[in-house]
Amino acid sequence: MQIVKYQFQQHGDERGSLVALEEFKDIPFEIKRVYYMYDTAKGVTRGYHAHKNLEQILICIHGSCKVKLDNGTEKKIVYLEKPYEGLYVPNNMWREMYDFSDDAVLLVLASEYYIEDDYIRNYDEFLNMLQQNKDK
Ligand code: TYD
């Protein structure tokens, strides 16, 4: 499994740093939704789902967290700790986010609006869907 981690351009000077993200330029899709997680309680794991169509970029803009990606055959763990790094998460990928630092803010750029029907929240269902896609 190939992990796609974007290194965004940093505009830094003596005043500090700035990152600008534009759809189809820095981000490989139209950004239809932005959401972020913060004040995550200790020991919590979020996610536990995959998406049928949605693509996302995860950016830990403050603090740090880990992301486990699982494509049904392989699992990889990615550490996010830089506000200028973005992890691409394609569709059909099970994800779990955990080990959030107290100050972590995890920003997510999403290619679609919130559609509950796009979620696969059951791991066996996820594996079944991958098999069905293969059989097509
Ligand atoms: P949830 O899907 O449980 O978050 P995660 O799986 O990443 O831990 O979402 C938590 C709540 O927020 C749930 O009630 C749905 C709501 N929500 C929205 O209304 N819009 C969104 O874009 C997202 C991601 C969640």
Backbone and ligand atoms as CSV (ligand in chain L), in Angstrom:
chain,resi,resn,atom,element,x,y,z
A,1,MET,N,N,0.851,-1.191,0.000
A,1,MET,CA,C,0.000,0.000,0.000
A,1,MET,C,C,0.887,1.242,0.000
A,2,GLN,N,N,0.575,2.124,-0.933
A,2,GLN,CA,C,1.378,3.347,-1.018
A,2,GLN,C,C,0.724,4.454,-0.192
A,3,ILE,N,N,1.513,5.050,0.682
A,3,ILE,CA,C,1.014,6.164,1.497
A,3,ILE,C,C,1.323,7.457,0.756
A,4,VAL,N,N,0.291,8.273,0.543
A,4,VAL,CA,C,0.499,9.554,-0.138
A,4,VAL,C,C,0.420,10.668,0.898
A,5,LYS,N,N,1.574,11.265,1.149
A,5,LYS,CA,C,1.648,12.358,2.116
A,5,LYS,C,C,2.121,13.601,1.368
A,6,TYR,N,N,1.283,14.604,1.323
A,6,TYR,CA,C,1.647,15.847,0.647
A,6,TYR,C,C,2.474,16.734,1.577
A,7,GLN,N,N,3.495,17.348,1.021
A,7,GLN,CA,C,4.276,18.358,1.745
A,7,GLN,C,C,3.867,19.694,1.141
A,8,PHE,N,N,3.072,20.449,1.854
A,8,PHE,CA,C,2.571,21.712,1.316
A,8,PHE,C,C,3.642,22.796,1.377
A,9,GLN,N,N,3.507,23.710,0.446
A,9,GLN,CA,C,4.470,24.824,0.423
A,9,GLN,C,C,4.252,25.729,1.642
A,10,GLN,N,N,5.349,26.033,2.318
A,10,GLN,CA,C,5.255,26.915,3.478
A,10,GLN,C,C,5.734,28.305,3.083
A,11,HIS,N,N,4.909,29.290,3.387
A,11,HIS,CA,C,5.314,30.678,3.167
A,11,HIS,C,C,5.748,31.223,4.516
A,12,GLY,N,N,7.017,31.165,4.752
A,12,GLY,CA,C,7.497,31.589,6.068
A,12,GLY,C,C,8.377,32.820,5.965
A,13,ASP,N,N,8.288,33.669,6.926
A,13,ASP,CA,C,9.226,34.784,7.062
A,13,ASP,C,C,9.373,35.089,8.544
A,14,GLU,N,N,9.967,36.203,8.864
A,14,GLU,CA,C,10.231,36.502,10.277
A,14,GLU,C,C,8.933,36.627,11.092
A,15,ARG,N,N,7.792,36.792,10.401
A,15,ARG,CA,C,6.520,36.933,11.119
A,15,ARG,C,C,5.940,35.584,11.521
A,16,GLY,N,N,6.388,34.529,10.815
A,16,GLY,CA,C,5.830,33.202,11.092
A,16,GLY,C,C,5.595,32.443,9.810
A,17,SER,N,N,4.689,31.466,9.861
A,17,SER,CA,C,4.480,30.571,8.723
A,17,SER,C,C,3.029,30.595,8.263
A,18,LEU,N,N,2.848,30.277,7.005
A,18,LEU,CA,C,1.508,30.260,6.427
A,18,LEU,C,C,1.466,29.174,5.360
A,19,VAL,N,N,0.395,28.411,5.345
A,19,VAL,CA,C,0.189,27.419,4.290
A,19,VAL,C,C,-1.132,27.752,3.613
A,20,ALA,N,N,-1.130,27.772,2.283
A,20,ALA,CA,C,-2.355,28.021,1.520
A,20,ALA,C,C,-2.661,26.796,0.667
A,21,LEU,N,N,-3.921,26.387,0.655
A,21,LEU,CA,C,-4.291,25.183,-0.083
A,21,LEU,C,C,-5.408,25.500,-1.073
A,22,GLU,N,N,-5.186,25.176,-2.316
A,22,GLU,CA,C,-6.194,25.422,-3.344
A,22,GLU,C,C,-6.616,24.100,-3.961
A,23,GLU,N,N,-7.935,23.984,-4.187
A,23,GLU,CA,C,-8.441,22.744,-4.774
A,23,GLU,C,C,-7.881,22.568,-6.180
A,24,PHE,N,N,-7.638,21.327,-6.548
A,24,PHE,CA,C,-7.080,20.920,-7.842
A,24,PHE,C,C,-5.632,21.358,-8.050
A,25,LYS,N,N,-5.089,22.149,-7.110
A,25,LYS,CA,C,-3.678,22.535,-7.232
A,25,LYS,C,C,-2.895,21.811,-6.129
A,26,ASP,N,N,-3.131,22.219,-4.896
A,26,ASP,CA,C,-2.443,21.579,-3.765
A,26,ASP,C,C,-3.206,20.343,-3.306
A,27,ILE,N,N,-4.531,20.367,-3.541
A,27,ILE,CA,C,-5.427,19.288,-3.116
A,27,ILE,C,C,-5.988,18.651,-4.387
A,28,PRO,N,N,-5.962,17.306,-4.506
A,28,PRO,CA,C,-6.288,16.698,-5.797
A,28,PRO,C,C,-7.784,16.586,-6.096
A,29,PHE,N,N,-8.627,17.291,-5.339
A,29,PHE,CA,C,-10.072,17.218,-5.599
A,29,PHE,C,C,-10.719,18.549,-5.227
A,30,GLU,N,N,-11.971,18.686,-5.622
A,30,GLU,CA,C,-12.761,19.860,-5.225
A,30,GLU,C,C,-13.064,19.734,-3.732
A,31,ILE,N,N,-12.801,20.783,-2.967
A,31,ILE,CA,C,-13.031,20.720,-1.517
A,31,ILE,C,C,-14.481,21.139,-1.246
A,32,LYS,N,N,-15.315,20.149,-0.898
A,32,LYS,CA,C,-16.732,20.466,-0.670
A,32,LYS,C,C,-17.040,20.634,0.811
A,33,ARG,N,N,-16.123,20.156,1.657
A,33,ARG,CA,C,-16.415,20.189,3.101
A,33,ARG,C,C,-15.102,20.234,3.866
A,34,VAL,N,N,-15.137,20.956,4.973
A,34,VAL,CA,C,-13.989,21.026,5.881
A,34,VAL,C,C,-14.515,20.740,7.277
A,35,TYR,N,N,-13.849,19.871,8.016
A,35,TYR,CA,C,-14.215,19.702,9.423
A,35,TYR,C,C,-12.946,19.439,10.233
A,36,TYR,N,N,-13.052,19.597,11.533
A,36,TYR,CA,C,-11.861,19.385,12.359
A,36,TYR,C,C,-12.239,18.824,13.712
A,37,MET,N,N,-11.305,18.081,14.257
A,37,MET,CA,C,-11.475,17.437,15.560
A,37,MET,C,C,-10.495,18.071,16.540
A,38,TYR,N,N,-10.945,18.352,17.733
A,38,TYR,CA,C,-10.090,18.939,18.757
A,38,TYR,C,C,-10.630,18.525,20.117
A,39,ASP,N,N,-9.878,18.786,21.167
A,39,ASP,CA,C,-10.287,18.376,22.525
A,39,ASP,C,C,-10.590,16.875,22.577
A,40,THR,N,N,-9.876,16.107,21.808
A,40,THR,CA,C,-10.115,14.668,21.783
A,40,THR,C,C,-9.683,14.067,23.122
A,41,ALA,N,N,-10.570,13.302,23.712
A,41,ALA,CA,C,-10.291,12.742,25.045
A,41,ALA,C,C,-9.152,11.725,24.964
A,42,LYS,N,N,-8.435,11.598,26.064
A,42,LYS,CA,C,-7.288,10.681,26.138
A,42,LYS,C,C,-7.725,9.250,25.818
A,43,GLY,N,N,-6.903,8.561,25.041
A,43,GLY,CA,C,-7.148,7.144,24.780
A,43,GLY,C,C,-8.222,6.860,23.732
A,44,VAL,N,N,-8.817,7.924,23.186
A,44,VAL,CA,C,-9.918,7.745,22.230
A,44,VAL,C,C,-9.387,7.392,20.839
A,45,THR,N,N,-10.083,6.491,20.176
A,45,THR,CA,C,-9.836,6.246,18.753
A,45,THR,C,C,-11.095,6.654,17.996
A,46,ARG,N,N,-10.919,7.460,16.965
A,46,ARG,CA,C,-12.050,7.892,16.138
A,46,ARG,C,C,-11.961,7.221,14.778
A,47,GLY,N,N,-12.969,7.439,13.969
A,47,GLY,CA,C,-12.964,6.854,12.638
A,47,GLY,C,C,-13.690,5.530,12.673
A,48,TYR,N,N,-12.951,4.441,12.523
A,48,TYR,CA,C,-13.549,3.090,12.450
A,48,TYR,C,C,-14.563,3.031,11.309
A,49,HIS,N,N,-14.173,3.545,10.171
A,49,HIS,CA,C,-15.062,3.434,9.018
A,49,HIS,C,C,-14.265,3.618,7.725
A,50,ALA,N,N,-14.924,3.287,6.626
A,50,ALA,CA,C,-14.389,3.567,5.294
A,50,ALA,C,C,-15.479,4.327,4.543
A,51,HIS,N,N,-15.135,4.826,3.364
A,51,HIS,CA,C,-16.115,5.527,2.534
A,51,HIS,C,C,-16.160,4.893,1.153
A,52,LYS,N,N,-17.352,4.872,0.586
A,52,LYS,CA,C,-17.511,4.300,-0.748
A,52,LYS,C,C,-16.915,5.227,-1.806
A,53,ASN,N,N,-17.123,6.539,-1.653
A,53,ASN,CA,C,-16.660,7.495,-2.676
A,53,ASN,C,C,-15.742,8.587,-2.171
A,54,LEU,N,N,-15.921,8.948,-0.918
A,54,LEU,CA,C,-15.246,10.140,-0.386
A,54,LEU,C,C,-13.717,10.020,-0.376
A,55,GLU,N,N,-13.074,11.099,-0.803
A,55,GLU,CA,C,-11.613,11.222,-0.649
A,55,GLU,C,C,-11.356,12.331,0.365
A,56,GLN,N,N,-10.262,12.208,1.092
A,56,GLN,CA,C,-9.962,13.186,2.123
A,56,GLN,C,C,-8.467,13.474,2.209
A,57,ILE,N,N,-8.167,14.639,2.735
A,57,ILE,CA,C,-6.797,14.965,3.139
A,57,ILE,C,C,-6.844,15.301,4.626
A,58,LEU,N,N,-6.018,14.638,5.411
A,58,LEU,CA,C,-5.961,14.859,6.862
A,58,LEU,C,C,-4.709,15.669,7.189
A,59,ILE,N,N,-4.914,16.751,7.914
A,59,ILE,CA,C,-3.784,17.604,8.299
A,59,ILE,C,C,-3.863,17.852,9.794
A,60,CYS,N,N,-2.837,17.446,10.520
A,60,CYS,CA,C,-2.813,17.725,11.955
A,60,CYS,C,C,-2.197,19.121,12.100
A,61,ILE,N,N,-3.054,20.140,12.118
A,61,ILE,CA,C,-2.536,21.522,12.063
A,61,ILE,C,C,-1.968,21.977,13.397
A,62,HIS,N,N,-2.245,21.204,14.457
A,62,HIS,CA,C,-1.635,21.503,15.762
A,62,HIS,C,C,-1.526,20.204,16.538
A,63,GLY,N,N,-0.419,20.021,17.256
A,63,GLY,CA,C,-0.249,18.783,18.023
A,63,GLY,C,C,0.047,17.609,17.099
A,64,SER,N,N,-0.343,16.421,17.531
A,64,SER,CA,C,-0.024,15.218,16.752
A,64,SER,C,C,-1.079,14.146,16.955
A,65,CYS,N,N,-1.108,13.218,16.016
A,65,CYS,CA,C,-1.966,12.032,16.152
A,65,CYS,C,C,-1.449,10.968,15.191
A,66,LYS,N,N,-2.004,9.775,15.346
A,66,LYS,CA,C,-1.650,8.688,14.427
A,66,LYS,C,C,-2.888,8.282,13.638
A,67,VAL,N,N,-2.637,7.806,12.425
A,67,VAL,CA,C,-3.730,7.341,11.573
A,67,VAL,C,C,-3.378,5.941,11.102
A,68,LYS,N,N,-4.282,5.000,11.353
A,68,LYS,CA,C,-4.086,3.643,10.810
A,68,LYS,C,C,-4.926,3.525,9.548
A,69,LEU,N,N,-4.271,3.164,8.455
A,69,LEU,CA,C,-4.973,2.952,7.194
A,69,LEU,C,C,-4.955,1.464,6.875
A,70,ASP,N,N,-6.064,0.985,6.368
A,70,ASP,CA,C,-6.216,-0.454,6.123
A,70,ASP,C,C,-7.011,-0.611,4.825
A,71,ASN,N,N,-6.374,-1.213,3.802
A,71,ASN,CA,C,-7.086,-1.390,2.522
A,71,ASN,C,C,-7.679,-2.791,2.385
A,72,GLY,N,N,-7.741,-3.496,3.499
A,72,GLY,CA,C,-8.338,-4.830,3.481
A,72,GLY,C,C,-7.310,-5.934,3.406
A,73,THR,N,N,-6.127,-5.604,2.859
A,73,THR,CA,C,-5.055,-6.603,2.807
A,73,THR,C,C,-3.810,-6.131,3.560
A,74,GLU,N,N,-3.642,-4.823,3.614
A,74,GLU,CA,C,-2.451,-4.258,4.252
A,74,GLU,C,C,-2.850,-3.124,5.202
A,75,LYS,N,N,-2.089,-3.000,6.270
A,75,LYS,CA,C,-2.338,-1.909,7.222
A,75,LYS,C,C,-1.064,-1.072,7.345
A,76,LYS,N,N,-1.233,0.228,7.450
A,76,LYS,CA,C,-0.069,1.107,7.673
A,76,LYS,C,C,-0.438,2.174,8.690
A,77,ILE,N,N,0.554,2.563,9.490
A,77,ILE,CA,C,0.337,3.605,10.488
A,77,ILE,C,C,1.131,4.837,10.091
A,78,VAL,N,N,0.455,5.973,10.087
A,78,VAL,CA,C,1.101,7.225,9.701
A,78,VAL,C,C,1.023,8.187,10.878
A,79,TYR,N,N,2.138,8.815,11.176
A,79,TYR,CA,C,2.209,9.791,12.263
A,79,TYR,C,C,2.062,11.178,11.650
A,80,LEU,N,N,1.111,11.941,12.148
A,80,LEU,CA,C,0.922,13.304,11.641
A,80,LEU,C,C,1.284,14.295,12.733
A,81,GLU,N,N,2.187,15.197,12.448
A,81,GLU,CA,C,2.631,16.143,13.475
A,81,GLU,C,C,3.049,17.495,12.906
A,82,LYS,N,N,2.930,17.624,11.578
A,82,LYS,CA,C,3.371,18.876,10.948
A,82,LYS,C,C,2.183,19.577,10.297
A,83,PRO,N,N,2.022,20.875,10.533
A,83,PRO,CA,C,0.880,21.583,9.943
A,83,PRO,C,C,0.993,21.757,8.423
A,84,TYR,N,N,2.139,21.380,7.869
A,84,TYR,CA,C,2.332,21.494,6.416
A,84,TYR,C,C,2.358,20.136,5.724
A,85,GLU,N,N,1.886,19.097,6.435
A,85,GLU,CA,C,1.824,17.763,5.828
A,85,GLU,C,C,0.383,17.300,5.740
A,86,GLY,N,N,0.009,16.730,4.605
A,86,GLY,CA,C,-1.363,16.248,4.435
A,86,GLY,C,C,-1.369,14.792,4.007
A,87,LEU,N,N,-2.133,13.991,4.725
A,87,LEU,CA,C,-2.239,12.560,4.381
A,87,LEU,C,C,-3.463,12.362,3.497
A,88,TYR,N,N,-3.236,11.809,2.327
A,88,TYR,CA,C,-4.349,11.520,1.414
A,88,TYR,C,C,-4.980,10.188,1.792
A,89,VAL,N,N,-6.281,10.214,1.967
A,89,VAL,CA,C,-7.010,8.970,2.270
A,89,VAL,C,C,-8.049,8.757,1.162
A,90,PRO,N,N,-7.826,7.751,0.318
A,90,PRO,CA,C,-8.745,7.527,-0.799
A,90,PRO,C,C,-10.028,6.834,-0.332
A,91,ASN,N,N,-10.948,6.640,-1.244
A,91,ASN,CA,C,-12.149,5.869,-0.911
A,91,ASN,C,C,-11.749,4.398,-0.677
A,92,ASN,N,N,-12.661,3.630,-0.167
A,92,ASN,CA,C,-12.417,2.195,0.107
A,92,ASN,C,C,-11.203,1.955,1.002
A,93,MET,N,N,-11.026,2.828,1.968
A,93,MET,CA,C,-9.893,2.684,2.898
A,93,MET,C,C,-10.413,2.820,4.332
A,94,TRP,N,N,-10.218,1.763,5.117
A,94,TRP,CA,C,-10.613,1.811,6.528
A,94,TRP,C,C,-9.620,2.691,7.274
A,95,ARG,N,N,-10.120,3.609,8.133
A,95,ARG,CA,C,-9.215,4.482,8.866
A,95,ARG,C,C,-9.584,4.555,10.337
A,96,GLU,N,N,-8.530,4.657,11.151
A,96,GLU,CA,C,-8.684,4.872,12.597
A,96,GLU,C,C,-7.677,5.930,13.016
A,97,MET,N,N,-8.149,6.923,13.775
A,97,MET,CA,C,-7.272,8.003,14.242
A,97,MET,C,C,-7.153,7.885,15.753
A,98,TYR,N,N,-5.943,7.939,16.262
A,98,TYR,CA,C,-5.747,7.697,17.682
A,98,TYR,C,C,-4.451,8.368,18.170
A,99,ASP,N,N,-4.156,8.181,19.452
A,99,ASP,CA,C,-2.963,8.809,20.052
A,99,ASP,C,C,-2.941,10.314,19.824
A,100,PHE,N,N,-4.088,10.945,19.985
A,100,PHE,CA,C,-4.155,12.406,19.831
A,100,PHE,C,C,-3.426,13.058,21.005
A,101,SER,N,N,-2.567,14.001,20.736
A,101,SER,CA,C,-1.993,14.780,21.834
A,101,SER,C,C,-3.090,15.702,22.377
A,102,ASP,N,N,-2.916,16.184,23.597
A,102,ASP,CA,C,-3.948,17.026,24.229
A,102,ASP,C,C,-4.314,18.234,23.365
A,103,ASP,N,N,-3.290,18.741,22.669
A,103,ASP,CA,C,-3.487,19.978,21.905
A,103,ASP,C,C,-3.764,19.715,20.424
A,104,ALA,N,N,-4.064,18.452,20.074
A,104,ALA,CA,C,-4.186,18.108,18.649
A,104,ALA,C,C,-5.442,18.716,18.015
A,105,VAL,N,N,-5.238,19.271,16.837
A,105,VAL,CA,C,-6.358,19.716,16.002
A,105,VAL,C,C,-6.165,19.022,14.652
A,106,LEU,N,N,-7.096,18.132,14.342
A,106,LEU,CA,C,-6.986,17.378,13.087
A,106,LEU,C,C,-8.000,17.942,12.097
A,107,LEU,N,N,-7.461,18.563,11.062
A,107,LEU,CA,C,-8.281,19.200,10.031
A,107,LEU,C,C,-8.476,18.215,8.879
A,108,VAL,N,N,-9.704,18.142,8.380
A,108,VAL,CA,C,-9.988,17.223,7.271
A,108,VAL,C,C,-10.611,17.994,6.115
A,109,LEU,N,N,-10.033,17.835,4.940
A,109,LEU,CA,C,-10.592,18.401,3.712
A,109,LEU,C,C,-11.253,17.247,2.972
A,110,ALA,N,N,-12.506,17.434,2.595
A,110,ALA,CA,C,-13.265,16.313,2.035
A,110,ALA,C,C,-13.809,16.653,0.649
A,111,SER,N,N,-13.872,15.630,-0.201
A,111,SER,CA,C,-14.292,15.837,-1.588
A,111,SER,C,C,-15.804,15.831,-1.755
A,112,GLU,N,N,-16.535,15.494,-0.699
A,112,GLU,CA,C,-18.006,15.413,-0.790
A,112,GLU,C,C,-18.647,16.012,0.450
A,113,TYR,N,N,-19.905,16.361,0.310
A,113,TYR,CA,C,-20.690,16.784,1.471
A,113,TYR,C,C,-20.879,15.590,2.395
A,114,TYR,N,N,-21.381,15.844,3.564
A,114,TYR,CA,C,-21.618,14.753,4.528
A,114,TYR,C,C,-22.800,13.907,4.047
A,115,ILE,N,N,-22.506,12.657,3.729
A,115,ILE,CA,C,-23.560,11.742,3.266
A,115,ILE,C,C,-23.428,10.451,4.074
A,116,GLU,N,N,-24.332,10.243,4.997
A,116,GLU,CA,C,-24.232,9.081,5.890
A,116,GLU,C,C,-24.197,7.778,5.087
A,117,ASP,N,N,-24.892,7.779,3.950
A,117,ASP,CA,C,-24.969,6.576,3.118
A,117,ASP,C,C,-23.616,6.186,2.505
A,118,ASP,N,N,-22.680,7.116,2.506
A,118,ASP,CA,C,-21.358,6.853,1.925
A,118,ASP,C,C,-20.438,6.115,2.908
A,119,TYR,N,N,-20.885,6.036,4.177
A,119,TYR,CA,C,-20.059,5.416,5.224
A,119,TYR,C,C,-20.222,3.896,5.225
A,120,ILE,N,N,-19.123,3.194,5.481
A,120,ILE,CA,C,-19.169,1.766,5.804
A,120,ILE,C,C,-18.595,1.661,7.211
A,121,ARG,N,N,-19.456,1.383,8.172
A,121,ARG,CA,C,-19.037,1.439,9.568
A,121,ARG,C,C,-18.792,0.059,10.178
A,122,ASN,N,N,-18.998,-0.958,9.361
A,122,ASN,CA,C,-18.809,-2.322,9.851
A,122,ASN,C,C,-17.646,-2.950,9.081
A,123,TYR,N,N,-16.657,-3.477,9.810
A,123,TYR,CA,C,-15.425,-3.935,9.162
A,123,TYR,C,C,-15.673,-5.124,8.223
A,124,ASP,N,N,-16.555,-6.052,8.630
A,124,ASP,CA,C,-16.852,-7.203,7.758
A,124,ASP,C,C,-17.544,-6.751,6.471
A,125,GLU,N,N,-18.409,-5.761,6.638
A,125,GLU,CA,C,-19.095,-5.195,5.461
A,125,GLU,C,C,-18.067,-4.562,4.517
A,126,PHE,N,N,-17.068,-3.916,5.102
A,126,PHE,CA,C,-15.983,-3.301,4.325
A,126,PHE,C,C,-15.259,-4.361,3.497
A,127,LEU,N,N,-14.904,-5.478,4.148
A,127,LEU,CA,C,-14.200,-6.560,3.433
A,127,LEU,C,C,-15.091,-7.148,2.339
A,128,ASN,N,N,-16.374,-7.295,2.637
A,128,ASN,CA,C,-17.324,-7.815,1.632
A,128,ASN,C,C,-17.405,-6.896,0.425
A,129,MET,N,N,-17.420,-5.590,0.691
A,129,MET,CA,C,-17.523,-4.626,-0.395
A,129,MET,C,C,-16.284,-4.703,-1.298
A,130,LEU,N,N,-15.103,-4.861,-0.678
A,130,LEU,CA,C,-13.871,-4.971,-1.466
A,130,LEU,C,C,-13.931,-6.209,-2.361
A,131,GLN,N,N,-14.428,-7.296,-1.793
A,131,GLN,CA,C,-14.548,-8.546,-2.553
A,131,GLN,C,C,-15.518,-8.365,-3.716
A,132,GLN,N,N,-16.642,-7.712,-3.436
A,132,GLN,CA,C,-17.646,-7.474,-4.494
A,132,GLN,C,C,-17.067,-6.611,-5.609
A,133,ASN,N,N,-16.283,-5.587,-5.221
A,133,ASN,CA,C,-15.652,-4.727,-6.237
A,133,ASN,C,C,-14.689,-5.523,-7.108
A,134,LYS,N,N,-13.993,-6.481,-6.475
A,134,LYS,CA,C,-13.043,-7.339,-7.207
A,134,LYS,C,C,-13.765,-8.229,-8.205
A,135,ASP,N,N,-14.930,-8.764,-7.760
A,135,ASP,CA,C,-15.696,-9.707,-8.578
A,135,ASP,C,C,-16.365,-9.044,-9.783
A,136,LYS,N,N,-16.440,-7.700,-9.761
A,136,LYS,CA,C,-17.158,-6.974,-10.824
A,136,LYS,C,C,-16.484,-7.121,-12.164
L,1,TYD,P1,P,-18.293,10.674,13.317
L,1,TYD,O1,O,-18.565,10.204,11.923
L,1,TYD,O2,O,-18.654,9.798,14.447
L,1,TYD,O3,O,-16.761,11.056,13.437
L,1,TYD,P2,P,-15.490,10.055,13.328
L,1,TYD,O4,O,-15.975,8.797,12.688
L,1,TYD,O5,O,-14.529,10.785,12.454
L,1,TYD,O6,O,-14.965,9.846,14.670
L,1,TYD,O7,O,-19.007,12.087,13.482
L,1,TYD,C1,C,-19.334,12.640,14.739
L,1,TYD,C2,C,-20.622,13.434,14.626
L,1,TYD,O8,O,-20.472,14.561,13.775
L,1,TYD,C3,C,-21.772,12.635,14.073
L,1,TYD,O9,O,-22.936,12.964,14.822
L,1,TYD,C4,C,-21.941,13.146,12.672
L,1,TYD,C5,C,-21.415,14.543,12.727
L,1,TYD,N1,N,-20.781,14.998,11.504
L,1,TYD,C6,C,-21.402,15.924,10.702
L,1,TYD,O10,O,-22.530,16.389,10.971
L,1,TYD,N2,N,-20.773,16.350,9.558
L,1,TYD,C7,C,-19.558,15.879,9.207
L,1,TYD,O11,O,-19.005,16.306,8.165
L,1,TYD,C8,C,-18.910,14.893,10.048
L,1,TYD,C9,C,-17.566,14.340,9.690
L,1,TYD,C10,C,-19.556,14.503,11.174
